Amino acid sequence: MGQSASSKPSSTSTPTRSDKPDVTPPLASKSSKILIVGGGGTMGSSTALHLARRGFEDIRILDVYPIPSKNSAGYDLNKIAGADSIGLFGGVFGGVRDVAWDAWTSDPVFIPYAHNVGKMDLTSGDTARAKALRQKYETFVSLGRTEFEWLANEDDIKRKAPHLKDADIAGWRGLYCASGGWVAAADALNSVGTELEKLGVKSAFGPSGTFSSLLLKEDGSVRGVKTVDGTEWDADLVVLAAGAWSPVLVDLEGQCTSKCWVYAHIQLTPEEAEAMKGVPTMYNNEYGFFFEPRPDSHLLKLCNEFPGYTNYTTVQPFGAAKPIKLSVPRSHAQNPTDTMPTEVLDEIKRLVKKCLPHLEGRELINQAMCWCTDTDDANWLLCEHPRFKGLVLATGDSGHSFKMLPVVGNEVADLIEGKMPEKKRQLWRYRPGAGDPNGTGRGGPEPKDLADVDGWRHD
Ligand SMILES: Cc1cc2nc3c(=O)[nH]c(=O)nc-3n(C[C@H](O)[C@H](O)[C@H](O)COP(=O)(O)OP(=O)(O)OC[C@H]3O[C@@H](n4cnc5c(N)ncnc54)[C@H](O)[C@@H]3O)c2cc1C
C-alpha cells in the first residue's frame, strides 16, 4: 500500500504507526471505470453494492458464472451468522463483524435472508475452548449484553434445542446467542445481484467475464483485464475478489492457500422439518454444525469441522516469474460428479449419529466440496497490490466471510476512497512471509491434499 505524502513526518520526528493518517489519497474517483473480478461471489458483489451505493458510476462485475455464481463459496443453502463476535474487541474483522448482523437485519437487500433463530457455540468437555467460550460469555455479560446465556451442561443445551433431545452430548457446554442463526446464502447473493442491476452496475459473465490476465501500462500499473475469450476490458481500477481462485489468477506470494470444505444434506419430510422449525444453529468445534431445515425445500444441511483439503497443482499466476505449485480449486459447478472424501463423509455420519440419532442411516445427498482461501492469520487481504498499482485485492476470506456479505464491501469502498483507518490498513495489508505471529489462523493439523484421500472423484 502506498503511503501518502501527508503521512510523511513533518520535520524532525521519526514516524510511528500512530503518526500515519486515517485518510490516504483515493485510489479512484466516482467517475472511474472499475472492474470487479469475482463480482458474482461474496466479497466482489458486496464491493460492487457499496461502491454503487456511494455513487460510483461505472462499475462492471466480471465472473465465470452469473450472480449468484455457482463457483462461489456462498452458493449454498445456509451459512452461520450472528452478533457474537469476539471482533467486538478488534479481532480478525477489525470490529466490523459487530455491524454485520445489524446489516443483515436492517438492510432491505438482506432482511429476508436472515433467520434469527439463535446460535449455539458448543464444545465437548472441559477444554481450553470451553474456558475461552466461558470467558467470552462473561465479557459480553459485563458489557450488559443480555442476549447471551451460558449452557453449562446437557440439560441446559436440550432446553434450548429440543431437537437434540436424544443426542449423546453428556459433558457438552457452551455459549448461546439469541442474536443470529443462519442466512440463506445463495438467495442473499441473488438479492445483491438484483440490487446491482437496479443501481446500474454492468456485468460480463462466462468466457467474457472470466479473468485471464491483467493488462498493464508501460509503468507497470493496471489498465484493465483480459478475459479468456480475448476481450480486453479497460479500467482505471481493478478489484480482485476471486475467492479461492485469487492466488491462482494473480501471484500473491504465498499469502493465500486455497482449501475446500464439505457439506451434505438430508431430505426431511415436511413433518420432520416442522419438528425442527426455528431451532438454533448448532456448532461444535469437534463434530461440526447444522442448521434449521430450509423452510422451502426441507433440506437439512450438515458440515463436519476439519482443516480442509488442498489440491496442489503446478500453475503460473499472472505476475509469477515461472510456474509454481499452488492449491487450485476444483469447483463443484465444473465437476458436478465430485462428492466428498469418504473420511469426511464418515465424520458427517458421526455428527448425525451423535446429535440427531433418529436420522442415522438416512441418505446424505447433494454432497459437495466448496472452496475458500486462507491467510496465515485468518485476516482478510484488503489492500492495493504493491507491484500492480490500480489492482485492489479483496480476498483472503479464510473460510468465515459469508456472514460479512452486507458489510465487507464497505471496507473495500473505504480503501478505494482513501478512508480506511490506519489500524485496518495494517490488519489487512499486503504481508508475504508475515506468518502467524498471533496464532490467530486456523489451528489444528495441516490439511491433507485431495490426491491423498479417496471417495470423492467419480469422473
Ligand atoms: C462448507 C463451507 C461452509 C461455510 N460456512 C460458513 C458459515 O457458516 N459462515 C460464514 O461466514 N462463512 C462460511 N463459509 C465461508 C464463506 O462461504 C467464504 O468465506 C466466502 O463465501 C468467500 O467469499 P469470496 O468472495 O472470497 O469468494 P467467493 O464467494 O467464492 O467468490 C469468488 C468468485 O470468483 C469467481 N471467479 C473465480 N475465477 C474467476 C475468474 N477467472 N474470472 C472471474 N471470476 C472468477 C468465482 O466464480 C466466484 O464467484 C463456508 C465455506 C464453506 C466452503
The ligand as a Tripos MOL2 file, in Angstrom:
@<TRIPOS>MOLECULE
LIG
   53    58     1     0     0
SMALL
NO_CHARGES

@<TRIPOS>ATOM
      1 C1        -18.5300  -25.7370    3.5360 C.3       1 LIG1
      2 C2        -18.4000  -24.2620    3.8610 C.ar      1 LIG1
      3 C3        -19.1300  -23.7140    4.8980 C.ar      1 LIG1
      4 C4        -19.0100  -22.3610    5.2140 C.ar      1 LIG1
      5 N1        -19.7580  -21.8660    6.2320 N.ar      1 LIG1
      6 C5        -19.6790  -20.5470    6.5260 C.ar      1 LIG1
      7 C6        -20.5090  -20.0270    7.5470 C.ar      1 LIG1
      8 O1        -21.2810  -20.7540    8.1540 O.2       1 LIG1
      9 N2        -20.4190  -18.6790    7.8030 N.ar      1 LIG1
     10 C7        -19.5440  -17.8680    7.1170 C.ar      1 LIG1
     11 O2        -19.4950  -16.6760    7.4070 O.2       1 LIG1
     12 N3        -18.7450  -18.3420    6.1370 N.ar      1 LIG1
     13 C8        -18.8100  -19.6620    5.8290 C.ar      1 LIG1
     14 N4        -18.0250  -20.1730    4.8290 N.ar      1 LIG1
     15 C9        -17.0420  -19.2890    4.1750 C.3       1 LIG1
     16 C10       -17.6420  -18.3490    3.1420 C.3       1 LIG1
     17 O3        -18.5060  -19.0360    2.2730 O.3       1 LIG1
     18 C11       -16.4980  -17.7070    2.3590 C.3       1 LIG1
     19 O4        -15.5750  -17.1320    3.2810 O.3       1 LIG1
     20 C12       -16.9440  -16.6220    1.3880 C.3       1 LIG1
     21 O5        -18.1060  -17.0180    0.6850 O.3       1 LIG1
     22 C13       -15.8080  -16.3410    0.3900 C.3       1 LIG1
     23 O6        -16.1190  -15.1910   -0.3490 O.3       1 LIG1
     24 P1        -15.1800  -14.6990   -1.5430 P.3       1 LIG1
     25 O7        -15.8540  -13.5510   -2.1480 O.co2     1 LIG1
     26 O8        -13.7890  -14.5600   -1.0880 O.co2     1 LIG1
     27 O9        -15.1970  -15.9150   -2.5880 O.3       1 LIG1
     28 P2        -16.4210  -16.4680   -3.4380 P.3       1 LIG1
     29 O10       -17.7370  -16.1100   -2.8400 O.co2     1 LIG1
     30 O11       -16.1250  -17.9110   -3.6300 O.co2     1 LIG1
     31 O12       -16.3240  -15.6870   -4.8080 O.3       1 LIG1
     32 C14       -15.2570  -15.8740   -5.6950 C.3       1 LIG1
     33 C15       -15.7900  -15.5860   -7.0800 C.3       1 LIG1
     34 O13       -14.6980  -15.5200   -8.0060 O.3       1 LIG1
     35 C16       -15.1640  -16.0380   -9.2220 C.3       1 LIG1
     36 N5        -14.0450  -16.3950  -10.0890 N.ar      1 LIG1
     37 C17       -13.2080  -17.4490   -9.9980 C.ar      1 LIG1
     38 N6        -12.3430  -17.4570  -11.0200 N.ar      1 LIG1
     39 C18       -12.6440  -16.3790  -11.7830 C.ar      1 LIG1
     40 C19       -12.0950  -15.8550  -12.9970 C.ar      1 LIG1
     41 N7        -11.0730  -16.4500  -13.6340 N.pl3     1 LIG1
     42 N8        -12.6610  -14.7420  -13.5070 N.ar      1 LIG1
     43 C20       -13.7230  -14.1310  -12.9080 C.ar      1 LIG1
     44 N9        -14.2610  -14.5830  -11.7490 N.ar      1 LIG1
     45 C21       -13.7330  -15.6960  -11.1980 C.ar      1 LIG1
     46 C22       -15.9880  -17.2450   -8.8010 C.3       1 LIG1
     47 O14       -16.8340  -17.6840   -9.8580 O.3       1 LIG1
     48 C23       -16.7250  -16.6910   -7.6070 C.3       1 LIG1
     49 O15       -17.9580  -16.1280   -7.9640 O.3       1 LIG1
     50 C24       -18.1150  -21.5260    4.4870 C.ar      1 LIG1
     51 C25       -17.3850  -22.0750    3.4260 C.ar      1 LIG1
     52 C26       -17.5140  -23.4240    3.1150 C.ar      1 LIG1
     53 C27       -16.6890  -23.9570    1.9790 C.3       1 LIG1
@<TRIPOS>BOND
     1     1     2 1
     2     2     3 ar
     3     2    52 ar
     4     3     4 ar
     5     4     5 ar
     6     4    50 ar
     7     5     6 ar
     8     6     7 ar
     9     6    13 1
    10     7     8 2
    11     7     9 ar
    12     9    10 ar
    13    10    11 2
    14    10    12 ar
    15    12    13 ar
    16    13    14 ar
    17    14    15 1
    18    14    50 ar
    19    15    16 1
    20    16    17 1
    21    16    18 1
    22    18    19 1
    23    18    20 1
    24    20    21 1
    25    20    22 1
    26    22    23 1
    27    23    24 1
    28    24    25 2
    29    24    26 1
    30    24    27 1
    31    27    28 1
    32    28    29 2
    33    28    30 1
    34    28    31 1
    35    31    32 1
    36    32    33 1
    37    33    34 1
    38    33    48 1
    39    34    35 1
    40    35    36 1
    41    35    46 1
    42    36    37 ar
    43    36    45 ar
    44    37    38 ar
    45    38    39 ar
    46    39    40 ar
    47    39    45 ar
    48    40    41 1
    49    40    42 ar
    50    42    43 ar
    51    43    44 ar
    52    44    45 ar
    53    46    47 1
    54    46    48 1
    55    48    49 1
    56    50    51 ar
    57    51    52 ar
    58    52    53 1
@<TRIPOS>SUBSTRUCTURE
     1 LIG1         1 GROUP 0 **** ****
